[in-house]
Amino acid sequence: MRMHTYAEAAIELNIPESWLAKHKAELPHTEFGSYVRFSDADLEEIREMHRVRPASDEVPPVAGLPGLLLDLKPAPARHRSAANA
C-alpha cells in the first residue's frame, strides 16, 4: 500500500497542501507520531467525501432535446464604443 505525504497527496488531489493540513482532523489519514500520511484508499475516500451530485437523478428534457442540461440562449450583442476601439 502506497502512503503519500502532504505534498504528494495535494498533487494527487490537485489541491493546495495547506488545505490538507488545515482540514486534517476531518479527513481520513494515518499518523506515525508527527508524520501524517494518506493511503490511496484515503485519497479515494476524500474524493468521495467532496463529490457533488445533482439534486435529482432525472434531468428533464429541455426544448424537446433530451440530454441537454440548460436551455442556452445567445448573449446580447455588444457594441464597442469609439473610445474603446
C-alpha angles and dihedrals in degrees: 000000000000117000118203129208121225089266094049093045091049091053091047092050094038093232134116116279088228090061091056092049092047093050098037094119091057096046133075110255144135125246124206099185104294093347115100120199135178122212123213087254090053091052092050090049090050089052091051092047090058100037111123119211131187115268089240131038090215121070112194117230115260122222091345093302110115117215098031114122098196137032096232119206126187116258116251114270115265123211124202116228119228089254092060096047 
